C-alpha cells in the first residue's frame, strides 16, 4: 500500500503534486488541501501587488 507523504497514512492510490517546486505523492485529501493553500497564497500575493500599485511582472 502506498503511503501519503503528508499524513503518513496508507491509501489506495496517491497523486503526484508539485509543492514548492518539488513533487510529492499525496492522498486526495492532502492534495486538495495543498491546492487550496496554493490558491490562497496566490490570491494574497495578488492583493499585495494591487495595494502597492505594482504594474509589472514578478
C-alpha positions in Angstrom: 0.0 0.0 0.0 1.3 3.5 -0.9 1.8 6.0 2.0 0.9 9.7 1.8 3.9 11.9 2.3 1.9 14.4 4.3 -0.3 12.5 6.6 1.7 9.2 6.6 -1.4 7.1 6.2 -1.7 4.1 3.9 -4.0 4.9 1.0 -5.3 3.0 -2.1 -3.7 5.5 -4.5 -1.5 8.6 -4.3 -1.4 11.6 -6.5 1.8 13.3 -7.6 1.5 17.0 -6.7 4.2 19.7 -7.2 4.7 21.5 -3.9 7.2 24.5 -3.8 9.0 23.1 -6.8 9.2 19.5 -5.6 7.0 16.6 -6.5 5.2 14.9 -3.5 3.0 11.8 -3.5 -0.1 12.7 -1.5 -3.5 11.3 -0.9 -6.5 13.0 -2.4 -7.4 14.9 0.8 -3.9 16.2 1.3 -3.6 17.1 -2.4 -6.8 19.1 -2.2 -5.6 20.9 0.9 -2.3 21.8 -0.8 -4.1 23.1 -3.9 -6.3 25.3 -1.7 -3.3 26.7 0.2 -1.6 27.5 -3.1 -4.7 29.3 -4.4 -5.0 31.3 -1.2 -1.3 32.2 -1.3 -1.6 33.4 -4.9 -4.7 35.5 -4.1 -3.0 37.1 -1.2 0.1 37.9 -3.3 -2.1 39.4 -5.9 -3.8 41.6 -3.3 -0.5 42.9 -2.0 0.6 43.7 -5.5 -2.6 45.7 -6.1 -2.2 47.6 -2.8 1.3 48.6 -3.7 0.3 49.6 -7.2 2.7 47.2 -8.8 2.0 47.1 -12.6 4.9 44.9 -13.8 5.6 41.2 -13.6 7.3 39.3 -10.8 
